[in-house]
Amino acid sequence: MQAAGARQLAFELPHAESFRREDFLADPSNEAALALVDSWPNWPHRIAAIVGTPGSGKSHLAAIWAERAGARITDAAALVRAEVPRALVTGALVIEDLAPDRADEQALFHLFNLAREEDAFVLVTAARRLDLEGYALPDLASRLRALPVIALTPPGDALLAAVMVKLFADRQLAVDEETITFLLGRIERSLAAVRDMVARLDRAALSRGRRITRVLAAELLREQESQA
């Protein structure tokens, strides 16, 4: 028999996070990027970039565009020169999480050239501006500075709340409005922090055999503060 107060092991069970267009939560912080995705193929330039902090929705937007455009998706760190022609075989490509330390610069420069030669579309996502220093190849740095870039701005209260509700729902968890409001008033105001808190609460609820409530959320926040 389990002793009172003892906690169960919490296993990280897989959960499906939907990246469909109808599940994307529109907000002033992302409306320009969403308009870019929805306007394809009527882009003024065939190569574009979406920049935003981790968890800001870049991958969701990229997945929506990839579905519309029939694009392949590759991580920037996985792109090598020999694979560039194959990467563009469908005429559209997503390059995820581009950063100076995650790119084969020769491969990326070759890809941009080939995309222009073949009239292919490329969507780049990155956590930082592409015109900052860090790229050693001058021609690549020049190309990146010239790319049209749409930046995702910090989310508003309505989006933070809606994302939290969606992330709980993706885990098949129903959480009341009081708990959502309580949490948003006490965590960092970013989508990454919302994502992290949802995962932490899910694990805590599983290990303690309890529902996610304001009381459980307060306990978890106190424990985090004591460990900081």
C-alpha positions in Angstrom: 0.0 0.0 0.0 1.4 3.4 -1.0 2.1 5.6 2.0 0.2 8.9 2.4 1.9 11.7 0.5 4.1 9.4 -1.5 4.5 10.3 -5.2 4.2 8.0 -8.1 6.7 7.8 -10.9 5.6 10.2 -13.8 6.4 8.9 -17.2 6.7 11.3 -20.2 3.9 9.9 -22.4 3.8 11.1 -26.0 1.1 13.6 -26.8 0.1 15.0 -30.1 0.5 18.7 -30.6 -1.5 19.8 -33.6 0.3 21.9 -36.3 -2.8 22.3 -38.6 -3.8 25.7 -39.9 -7.1 25.6 -38.0 -5.2 25.1 -34.7 -2.9 28.1 -35.2 -3.9 30.9 -32.8 -3.8 34.2 -34.6 -2.8 37.3 -32.7 -1.3 40.8 -33.5 2.1 39.3 -32.5 2.0 36.8 -35.4 -0.4 38.3 -38.0 2.2 39.4 -40.4 3.9 36.0 -40.5 0.5 34.3 -40.8 -0.3 36.6 -43.7 2.9 35.6 -45.4 2.1 31.9 -45.1 -1.5 32.3 -46.3 -0.5 34.5 -49.3 1.7 31.8 -50.8 2.4 31.4 -53.7 1.9 35.1 -54.3 5.2 36.1 -52.6 7.1 39.1 -53.8 10.3 37.1 -53.1 10.7 33.3 -53.3 12.9 33.2 -50.2 11.7 34.6 -46.9 12.4 34.2 -43.2 10.4 34.2 -40.0 12.3 35.1 -36.8 11.1 34.7 -33.2 12.1 33.4 -29.8 11.8 29.7 -29.0 8.2 28.6 -28.7 6.9 31.6 -30.5 5.1 29.6 -33.2 7.7 29.5 -36.0 7.5 25.7 -36.4 3.7 25.8 -36.5 3.8 28.5 -39.2 6.4 26.5 -41.1 4.4 23.3 -40.9 1.3 25.2 -42.2 3.3 26.5 -45.1 4.9 23.2 -45.8 1.5 21.6 -46.1 0.3 24.3 -48.5 3.4 24.3 -50.6 4.3 20.6 -50.6 7.6 21.6 -49.0 10.2 19.4 -47.3 11.3 20.4 -43.9 15.0 20.1 -42.8 16.8 21.3 -39.8 19.5 23.8 -40.6 22.2 21.6 -39.0 21.3 18.7 -41.2 21.7 20.5 -44.5 24.9 19.4 -46.4 25.9 20.4 -49.9 25.5 16.9 -51.5 21.8 16.9 -50.3 20.9 20.3 -51.6 19.4 19.2 -55.0 17.3 16.5 -53.2 16.2 19.0 -50.6 14.6 21.2 -53.4 13.1 18.3 -55.3 9.5 19.4 -54.6 10.3 23.1 -55.4 9.8 24.2 -51.8 11.8 23.8 -48.6 11.7 24.8 -45.0 15.0 25.4 -43.2 14.4 25.3 -39.4 16.3 27.0 -36.7 19.1 28.6 -38.7 22.0 30.0 -36.7 25.7 30.6 -37.4 26.8 27.6 -35.4 24.1 25.3 -36.9 24.8 25.7 -40.6 27.1 24.4 -43.3 27.6 27.8 -44.9 28.7 26.5 -48.3 25.7 24.2 -48.4 23.3 27.1 -47.5 24.8 29.4 -50.1 24.6 26.7 -52.7 21.0 26.1 -51.8 20.0 29.8 -52.1 21.7 29.9 -55.5 20.0 26.7 -56.7 16.6 27.9 -55.4 16.9 31.0 -57.5 18.0 29.1 -60.6 15.0 26.7 -60.2 12.4 29.2 -59.1 12.0 27.2 -55.9 10.5 28.6 -52.6 12.4 28.6 -49.4 11.1 29.5 -45.9 13.8 30.0 -43.2 13.0 30.1 -39.4 15.5 31.4 -36.9 15.6 32.5 -33.3 17.7 35.6 -34.0 18.0 38.2 -36.7 19.8 37.0 -39.8 21.6 40.3 -40.3 23.7 39.9 -37.2 27.4 38.9 -37.2 28.4 35.3 -37.0 28.5 34.0 -40.6 32.0 33.6 -41.9 31.2 33.4 -45.6 30.8 37.0 -46.9 28.5 36.1 -49.8 26.2 34.1 -47.5 26.1 37.0 -45.0 25.1 39.4 -47.8 22.3 37.1 -49.0 21.0 36.7 -45.4 20.9 40.5 -44.9 18.9 40.9 -48.1 16.2 38.3 -47.2 12.8 39.7 -46.4 12.3 38.9 -42.7 9.1 38.9 -40.6 9.6 39.0 -36.8 7.2 37.5 -34.4 6.6 40.1 -31.6 6.0 39.3 -27.9 2.5 37.7 -27.4 -0.4 39.5 -25.7 -2.4 38.2 -22.7 -5.1 36.7 -24.9 -2.6 34.6 -26.9 -0.8 33.4 -23.8 -4.0 32.2 -22.3 -5.2 30.6 -25.5 -1.9 28.8 -26.0 -2.0 27.5 -22.5 -5.5 26.2 -22.9 -4.5 24.5 -26.2 -1.4 22.9 -24.8 -3.4 21.4 -21.9 -6.0 20.2 -24.4 -3.3 18.6 -26.6 -2.5 16.5 -23.5 -6.2 15.8 -23.0 -6.3 17.9 -19.8 -9.1 20.3 -18.9 -8.0 23.1 -16.7 -10.3 25.8 -15.3 -10.1 29.5 -16.1 -9.1 30.4 -12.5 -6.0 28.2 -12.7 -5.1 29.6 -16.1 -5.4 33.2 -14.9 -3.4 32.4 -11.7 -0.5 30.9 -13.7 -0.3 33.7 -16.2 0.1 36.2 -13.4 3.1 34.3 -12.0 5.2 33.0 -14.9 7.4 34.7 -17.4 5.3 36.2 -20.2 6.5 34.1 -23.1 5.2 31.2 -25.0 8.2 29.1 -24.1 7.5 29.6 -20.4 3.8 28.7 -21.0 4.9 25.5 -22.7 7.3 24.6 -19.9 4.7 25.2 -17.2 2.1 23.0 -18.9 4.7 20.2 -19.1 5.7 20.6 -15.4 2.1 20.6 -14.2 1.2 17.5 -16.3 4.1 15.7 -14.7 3.2 16.9 -11.2 -0.4 15.9 -11.6 0.6 12.4 -12.7 3.2 11.9 -10.0 0.8 13.0 -7.2 -2.4 11.5 -8.6 -4.2 14.8 -8.6 -6.1 17.1 -10.9 -4.5 20.3 -12.1 -6.0 23.0 -10.0 -5.0 26.4 -8.7 -3.8 24.7 -5.4 -1.5 22.3 -7.3 -0.2 25.1 -9.4 0.6 27.2 -6.3 2.4 24.2 -4.7 4.5 23.7 -7.9 5.5 27.4 -8.1 6.5 27.5 -4.4 8.7 24.4 -4.9 10.3 26.0 -7.9 11.0 29.2 -5.9 12.6 27.2 -3.1 14.9 25.4 -5.5 16.0 28.5 -7.3 
